[in-house]
């Protein structure tokens, strides 16, 4: 009887321990599944986003190749600069590629685009606008005033000063310059003076 009682007691303890181990195992399994989901889902989302961004960049650079006709080392320089600007500025490589496309449409060659990009990105940041729009404004302003890409930094600085000090913005100033620039250039007016005149006119409501 004593042996039977001891065996029954031991069996009850083993059964209780078994249930405890089973519960612990279930909890660990649930925790593991939750951790897997919480870790895997962001990784999958990041991978999908990265793949999409790469595809957008490739599409943008294909457009640059088409409008500029750049091949070989010239195209590699453009692609390399777009990637570098994507790493070192607030704009992505895809946005830089878009800006290069606008310069290409304006007839800029590889070296001109490379020279124009840094100043254009600075202007886009100052004007709080998409870099493609800024590139469109800069390219039209440079061409309308008969200036080369090496003047981009100066043009960007002058325009940024104008729209931050006057009652206008970069879009309006760029639009005005499209019409006034070629006429002012033919009249012998210096770019900074023309920009200042447009800024004063904006303050006066014109």
Secondary structure, DSSP 8 states (H G I E B T S, - for coil): -HHHHHHHHHHHHHHHHHHHHHHHHHHHHHHHHHHHHHHHHHHHHHHHHHHHHHHHHHHHHHHHHHHH---HHHHHHHHHHHHHHHHHSSS-HHHHHHHHHHHHHTT--HHHHHHHHHHHHHHHHHHTS-HHHHHHHHHHHHHHTT--GGGHHHHHHHHHHHHHHSS--HHHHHHHHHHHHHHHHHTT--HHHHHHHHHHHHHTT-
